[in-house]
Amino acid sequence: MKGMSKDQAEQITKQLEDNPELAASLKALESDKEVKALFEKITKEIEEKKKAGTAEQYAAILVMNKYKAELIKHREALAPLMSLMQK
């Protein structure tokens, strides 16, 4: 998976295999046009900041803070993704 270590990718893969409901919840995010558009904007802006010389983690923090209200608005839909990222 792009942007993560092999160990992280293996851990996420195992979590998805062990919890099919989580995998289904994440799949449902793909069909949510509003959430998908939000993440496309976030990804694009992080990439632009990285190209301008900003460190990746700092760029992510800046952009996520910019979209904090929208992320909070979609927190229920994003809960499975957030739980996966925290493990």
GUTORDREN-834385 format. One record per residue (C-alpha): residue in three letters; chain; residue number from 1; x, y, z. Coordinates in steps of 0.1 Angstrom, whole numbers, plus 5000, padded with zeros to 4 digits. Layout:
% residues N
> ala,A,NUM,X,Y,Z .
...
***
This chain:
% residues 87
> met,A,1,5000,5000,5000 .
> lys,A,2,5013,5034,4991 .
> gly,A,3,5027,5056,5019 .
> met,A,4,5030,5029,5046 .
> ser,A,5,5055,5003,5057 .
> lys,A,6,5052,4967,5049 .
> asp,A,7,5044,4959,5085 .
> gln,A,8,5016,4985,5086 .
> ala,A,9,5001,4971,5054 .
> glu,A,10,5002,4935,5067 .
> gln,A,11,4986,4946,5100 .
> ile,A,12,4957,4964,5081 .
> thr,A,13,4953,4934,5058 .
> lys,A,14,4950,4911,5088 .
> gln,A,15,4925,4933,5105 .
> leu,A,16,4903,4934,5073 .
> glu,A,17,4905,4896,5070 .
> asp,A,18,4896,4891,5106 .
> asn,A,19,4867,4916,5105 .
> pro,A,20,4846,4914,5073 .
> glu,A,21,4822,4939,5087 .
> leu,A,22,4850,4965,5088 .
> ala,A,23,4859,4957,5052 .
> ala,A,24,4822,4962,5042 .
> ser,A,25,4821,4995,5060 .
> leu,A,26,4851,5007,5042 .
> lys,A,27,4837,4996,5009 .
> ala,A,28,4806,5016,5016 .
> leu,A,29,4827,5048,5019 .
> glu,A,30,4836,5045,4982 .
> ser,A,31,4800,5049,4973 .
> asp,A,32,4796,5080,4994 .
> lys,A,33,4802,5108,4968 .
> glu,A,34,4806,5135,4994 .
> val,A,35,4832,5117,5015 .
> lys,A,36,4850,5105,4984 .
> ala,A,37,4852,5141,4970 .
> leu,A,38,4865,5153,5004 .
> phe,A,39,4893,5128,5004 .
> glu,A,40,4902,5136,4968 .
> lys,A,41,4905,5173,4978 .
> ile,A,42,4926,5164,5009 .
> thr,A,43,4949,5141,4989 .
> lys,A,44,4954,5167,4962 .
> glu,A,45,4962,5195,4986 .
> ile,A,46,4986,5173,5006 .
> glu,A,47,5004,5164,4973 .
> glu,A,48,5006,5201,4963 .
> lys,A,49,5021,5211,4997 .
> lys,A,50,5047,5182,4994 .
> lys,A,51,5057,5194,4959 .
> ala,A,52,5061,5229,4974 .
> gly,A,53,5086,5215,4999 .
> thr,A,54,5065,5209,5029 .
> ala,A,55,5072,5177,5049 .
> glu,A,56,5045,5151,5043 .
> gln,A,57,5034,5148,5080 .
> tyr,A,58,5032,5186,5083 .
> ala,A,59,5013,5189,5050 .
> ala,A,60,4988,5163,5062 .
> ile,A,61,4983,5181,5095 .
> leu,A,62,4978,5215,5078 .
> val,A,63,4953,5201,5053 .
> met,A,64,4934,5180,5078 .
> asn,A,65,4930,5210,5100 .
> lys,A,66,4917,5230,5071 .
> tyr,A,67,4890,5203,5065 .
> lys,A,68,4884,5196,5102 .
> ala,A,69,4847,5207,5102 .
> glu,A,70,4839,5185,5072 .
> leu,A,71,4857,5155,5087 .
> ile,A,72,4837,5160,5119 .
> lys,A,73,4805,5162,5098 .
> his,A,74,4813,5127,5084 .
> arg,A,75,4828,5112,5116 .
> glu,A,76,4802,5084,5118 .
> ala,A,77,4809,5073,5082 .
> leu,A,78,4846,5076,5088 .
> ala,A,79,4846,5058,5121 .
> pro,A,80,4857,5024,5106 .
> leu,A,81,4885,5040,5087 .
> met,A,82,4897,5059,5118 .
> ser,A,83,4896,5028,5140 .
> leu,A,84,4917,5009,5114 .
> met,A,85,4943,5037,5113 .
> gln,A,86,4947,5038,5151 .
> lys,A,87,4955,5002,5155 .
***
